Every structure is written in structure tokens, then in C-alpha cells.
């Protein structure tokens, strides 16, 4: 698997985790837990954006 393919696979895996975190956040009524899950998803989204940038820079 090439470097580009590995980055793409990582992005896909992270997107799935983001979706899972958001789903968990949507399903809880605990305010603090909901906030923590949403914050975690947001941080992972920022990582995905950085990986997408790296992917664009990869020949």
C-alpha cells in the first residue's frame, strides 16, 4: 500500500470514528458527556483536515 493509500485509509477510518462519536453524543442526555464526545469528534476532524492537506502535498 502506497503512502497516499495509507493516508486515505486513515482518513476513512477517522471519519468512521467521528461518525461514531457524534452518534454517541446525539444519543446521550448527559450534558458533560455530550460535550466531551462532541469535542473529541471536533479534534479528530481537525486531524482529518491536516491529513487531507498532507494528502494533497504527497506526489
Residue frames relative to the residue before (quaternion, step in Angstrom):
aa qw qx qy qz dx dy dz
X 1.0000 0.0000 0.0000 0.0000 0.00 0.00 0.00
X 0.4159 -0.7226 0.4984 0.2378 3.57 -0.81 1.00
X 0.6854 -0.4758 0.3577 0.4193 3.54 -1.31 0.26
X 0.6448 0.5277 -0.3117 0.4567 3.55 1.02 -0.87
X 0.6570 0.5056 -0.3027 0.4702 3.57 0.98 -0.85
X 0.6345 0.5275 -0.3303 0.4583 3.59 1.02 -0.77
X 0.6455 0.5043 -0.3159 0.4787 3.59 1.00 -0.83
X 0.6510 0.5143 -0.3160 0.4603 3.59 0.94 -0.86
X 0.6512 0.5055 -0.3120 0.4723 3.59 0.99 -0.83
X 0.6343 0.5247 -0.3228 0.4670 3.57 1.00 -0.81
X 0.6327 0.5250 -0.3226 0.4691 3.59 0.98 -0.85
X 0.6578 0.5071 -0.3072 0.4645 3.60 0.92 -0.90
X 0.6552 0.5081 -0.3096 0.4656 3.57 0.93 -0.90
X 0.6651 0.5023 -0.2981 0.4653 3.57 0.94 -0.89
X 0.6172 0.5432 -0.3441 0.4535 3.60 1.02 -0.77
X 0.6455 0.5131 -0.3202 0.4664 3.57 1.01 -0.79
X 0.6472 0.5019 -0.3178 0.4777 3.59 0.98 -0.80
X 0.6128 0.5402 -0.3417 0.4647 3.59 1.02 -0.78
X 0.6607 0.5043 -0.3034 0.4659 3.57 0.89 -0.93
X 0.6486 0.5180 -0.3102 0.4633 3.57 0.99 -0.85
X 0.6572 0.5074 -0.3066 0.4654 3.59 0.94 -0.88
X 0.6681 0.4946 -0.2994 0.4685 3.57 0.95 -0.86
X 0.6278 0.5301 -0.3259 0.4675 3.56 1.06 -0.74
X 0.6483 0.5031 -0.3082 0.4813 3.56 0.98 -0.86
X 0.6439 0.5214 -0.3194 0.4599 3.58 0.97 -0.85
X 0.6674 0.5062 -0.2964 0.4588 3.57 0.98 -0.83
X 0.7171 0.4751 -0.2527 0.4430 3.58 1.09 -0.66
X 0.6651 0.4932 -0.3180 0.4618 3.61 1.21 -0.16
X 0.3215 -0.7331 0.5654 0.1988 3.52 -1.21 0.56
X 0.5167 0.6291 -0.4160 0.4053 3.58 1.30 -0.10
X 0.4418 -0.7418 0.4450 0.2377 3.55 -0.49 1.21
X 0.6908 0.4780 -0.2923 0.4570 3.59 0.80 -0.97
X 0.6525 0.5098 -0.3087 0.4681 3.58 0.97 -0.84
X 0.6361 0.5309 -0.3203 0.4592 3.58 0.97 -0.89
X 0.6612 0.5122 -0.2942 0.4625 3.55 0.96 -0.92
X 0.6634 0.5075 -0.2984 0.4618 3.57 0.93 -0.91
X 0.6582 0.4999 -0.3086 0.4708 3.60 0.94 -0.85
X 0.6624 0.4963 -0.3062 0.4703 3.59 0.95 -0.85
X 0.6391 0.5153 -0.3228 0.4709 3.58 1.02 -0.77
X 0.6333 0.5276 -0.3235 0.4647 3.58 1.01 -0.80
X 0.6490 0.5077 -0.3114 0.4734 3.57 0.95 -0.88
X 0.6447 0.5300 -0.3171 0.4504 3.57 0.98 -0.83
X 0.6539 0.5049 -0.3150 0.4673 3.59 0.92 -0.87
X 0.6633 0.4900 -0.3096 0.4733 3.58 0.96 -0.79
X 0.5980 0.5488 -0.3570 0.4623 3.60 1.09 -0.64
X 0.6336 0.5179 -0.3312 0.4697 3.60 1.01 -0.77
X 0.6281 0.5237 -0.3291 0.4722 3.59 1.03 -0.75
X 0.6352 0.5263 -0.3247 0.4627 3.58 0.98 -0.84
X 0.6364 0.5247 -0.3323 0.4576 3.59 0.96 -0.81
X 0.6507 0.5023 -0.3126 0.4761 3.59 0.99 -0.80
X 0.6524 0.5036 -0.3147 0.4709 3.59 1.00 -0.77
X 0.6213 0.5258 -0.3364 0.4737 3.59 1.06 -0.71
X 0.6236 0.5184 -0.3320 0.4819 3.58 1.06 -0.73
X 0.6537 0.5070 -0.3128 0.4668 3.60 0.91 -0.90
X 0.6300 0.5440 -0.3290 0.4460 3.56 1.03 -0.78
X 0.6507 0.5139 -0.3063 0.4676 3.57 1.02 -0.81
X 0.6940 0.4777 -0.2670 0.4677 3.57 1.13 -0.67
X 0.5904 0.5926 -0.3540 0.4182 3.58 1.28 -0.36
X 0.4121 -0.7276 0.4855 0.2549 3.61 -0.73 1.01
